[in-house]
Amino acid sequence: MMMRRWQLAHGRHLDLGEKAVVMGILNVTPDSFSDGGLFDTAGLALAQARRMIAEGAAVVDVGGESTRPGAAPIGAAEEQDRVLPVIEALAAAGEALISVDTYRAETARLAVAAGAHIVNDVWGLQREPGIAEVAARTGAGLVIMHTGREREILPDVIEDQFFFLERSLEIARQAGVRGESIMLDPGFGFAKETAEANLDLMVRFGELHALGFPLAVGTSRKRFLGTVTGRDAADRAAGTAATSVVLRLKGAHLFRVHDVAINVDALAVADAIVTRQTALQDLP
């Protein structure tokens, strides 16, 4: 797997390729689909962040607004009131890299100023394009996610990925975001309405490397895993870990998960397979 250096804010970076990177999900919300209300105070959120770091998360992704289908929207001020104290406390502790899960440019700006290293935009810069300017000015790592929400989706799952993400990448280029700061996410579960659509995206995942950027994935506890396993959201850790292994073997770099420990172990096995495969290919 090709080695890459992902450039982040505050002079930080992540080396990608040799080892999978785990990003722990920290939803400081009352209504997220599988953990709403569990970590919606600063104290609870910090305790969960430290638990995920101890289990092997290299990045903590802090989100203040639920992205589940049908979730009630909130205003920017409420989002900022939820995420900024947690980001400030994590930055002061210095225990892990910090990502902010937001599509709002002002929230992203304030979060990076508070210590966040990465901006994770589930609308792929297409809800508030100014978020790209924030990334360009601050040098933040930028996760650009594909979504099919609020638009007509092309019937071919990979064609739709390229259609959406190439537009997002043009927004990033126009804003001056460096290529070394960009990571792409195909957005499992975001307007991929059937289990088959998500499974097709997994099967054809390797085609996304043609876009030329490292790839993040977020399958954690998603509805399609419930369809496949018959389990409720809170009981989908093993199913998530299975997808993590498959996608690592197909070249994914970063894994955004709720259940850190099981995915860290699963990805250690996948990394060992990748390393051994490379060694065998190098034999005369």
N, C-alpha and C positions, 0 to 999 in steps of 0.2 A: 504494500500500500504506500502511495507516494506521501512523503513527509511535507507538511505545510506549517507555516507559522501564522497563527491568527492574531492580528494586532488589536489590542484593546485600549481602553482609556487608562489614564494615569500611569502611562509607561509600562503597562503590563502586557503579557502575551500568553498564548497557549500553543504548545507544539502539538500538532495533530498528526495522526497516522500510526505511530507505533502502538499507542494504547488508546482505547476508547475513553472518552470523557463523559462523565455522568454529571448531569445538571439536576439538582433536586428541586422539585416544585414546592413553592411556599405560597399558598393562597391565603392572603390576609383578607378574606371575604366571608360574608355570612351565607353565601348561596352557590358556591362552586359545586360541580355535579357530584363529586365523591368525598370532598373534605370540607364543605362549606361550614363555617362556624367553629371549626376545630382549632384554628390558629388566628382568630380575629382580634387578639390583643397583642400588644408589643411583647409582653412576657412570654405568652404561649408561642408566638412566632419565633422568638429568639431561641427558645428551648428546642423547638422543632428544627430550626436551622442548624443548631449545634449537633443535634442527633444525626442529621443527614451528613454533616461534615465528618463526624466520627465514623460513619458507615462508609465513607469513601467518596462523597460528592465533592467535585472540584469547584463547582459553581452552584450558587443558590439563586433561583429565579423567583423574584418577589412580584406577585401580582395583586392588584387591588380591585379589579373588576372581573366578575365571572364572564367567561366566554362561552359557557354552555348555551345550546340553542334555547331561545325563549327567556334568557336571563334578563332581569330588569336593568336598563342602563342607569349609570350613575354619572354625576358631574365630575369635572376635572378636580375641583377642590376636594371632594370626598375621596376620590382616588388617591390624591396626594397626601391627604391626612392619614390614610391607611398605610401607604408604602414608605413615605419618607422617613418616619421615625425608625422603622425597621432597618432600612438601608443605612441610615446614619449609625445605628448601633452595630450592625455587622461590619461596616467599614472601620469603626473604632476598634473592634476586636481584631480585625485583620486576619481572620481565620480562613477565608475563602474568597474566590472571585464572586462578584455580585452582578446579577442581571436584573433588569426591570422589564416586566411584561406589560407593555403599554403600546397603544397606537397614537397617543397624544404627544405632540411635539413638546409642549410645555412641561408635561410630567417627565418626559425623557430628559429634558434639560436640567430640571431640578434634581432628578435622581442621579444623574452623572455628577452634578455639583456636590451631591451628598455622599458620593463615593462609589456609585455603580460603575462597572467596567463595560457592561454590555447592554444594548437595547434590543429587546425581543418584540417585534411588531407582528402580531397575528393578522394584520391587514396588509402586509407586504408593501408598506409605504403609500398605499393607494387610498387610505382614509384621510390621513393628514400627511401629505408629501413633505411638509416642513420637518418631519422627524428625520429625514435624510440629511437636512442641513445641520441638525443638532449633531448627528453622528460625524459629519464631515468636520465640524468646528472642534469637537471634543476628542476626536480619534477613537470614539467608542466602537467596540465590536458591534456588528449589526446583524441580527438574525432576521432575514426576510422570509416570511412564511406565505405560502400559497393558500388562498381560500377561494371557494366557489360561492360564497354567500353574496346575496343581493346582486346577482348577475346571471346571465345565461351561460351554462357550462357546455363546453365542447364535448361531444360524445366519447372521444378517445382520451383516456385518462392522462397519458403522457403529453399528447398534443395540448391539452388544457394547461398542464403544468408550464410548458414552454410559452404558451400564449400569455399567461398571467405573469410569470416570473421575468420574462424578457422585458415587459413593460416596467416592472418594479426595478429591474437593474438599470434601465434607462433613466428612471427618476434618480437613482443613486448616483449614476455617472454625472448627470446634469448638476447635482448638488455638490459634486466634488468628493464623494466618498471614495476612499482608496479601496482597490480590489482586495488588498490584504486584510481589510477589516470585515469583509462580507462573508456570511454563511447563509446558505439557503435551507429551507425547511418545506417539504412537500405538503405539510398540513393534514396529516391523517385525521379523519373525522370531521374536518371542516367542510361541510357540504359535499362530502363523499357519503351519500345517503344510505348505501347498502354495504353489507359485509363484503360482497363481491367487489365493489369499487375499491375498497381499502386493500383487499387481498390482491387485486390486479395491480395496484400501485406498489405493493411489496414485491410481487413477482417481477415487475418491470423496473424496479428501483434503479438498477444499474444504468439505465438509459439516461438518468438525470445527471450523470457525471459529464455528459457532453456540454452542460452549462458552464463547466470550468471552475466551480467553487466547491469548498467543503460543504458537507451535508449534515444537518441536524434532523432528528426525528423525535416525534412525540406521540407514541402509540399508547401511552400509559392509561390503563383502565378504560380505554375507549369502548364505545357501545359495540363496535364490531367484534371485539373480544368477548363481550357478553353473548352475542349471537353464536359465536363459535363454541364457547365453553359452557354456556348456560349459567354463568355465575354473575352475581350482582357486582356493581362497580368496585366495592371495597375488597372483593375477593378475586381480583383479576391480576394479582402480582405475578403469578406463575405464567399466565398467558402473556403478560407484558414482557417478561424476561425471555420467553420464547421468540417473540418478535424482535427483541433487541439482538439476540444471537443471529437470527436470519439477516437482519439489516446490517449488522456489523460485517458479516461475511460478504455482503454485497457492497461494502465500502462506506457505510455511514460512519461519521466521526464523533458526533455528540448525541447523547441520549437524555431526553428530558423526562424524568420519571417521578412518581410519588414514592415508590417503594425502593429505596436506594440499595439496601444491602443485597437483596436477591439479584438485582440487576448488575451490581458490581461483580458478584461472583459469576453470574452467567457470562458477562462480558470478558472476565478474565479467561474463561475457557475459550471463548471466541478469539480473543487476542492470541492465545497460545496456538490455536489452529492457524491463524493468519501468519504468525511468525514461522511456524513449522512449514507451512506451504511455501513461503518465500525461501526458506533454507533449502528445501528440496528442489525448487526451481533453479537455484544457484549452483547445484551440484553439476560437475562436468558430465 
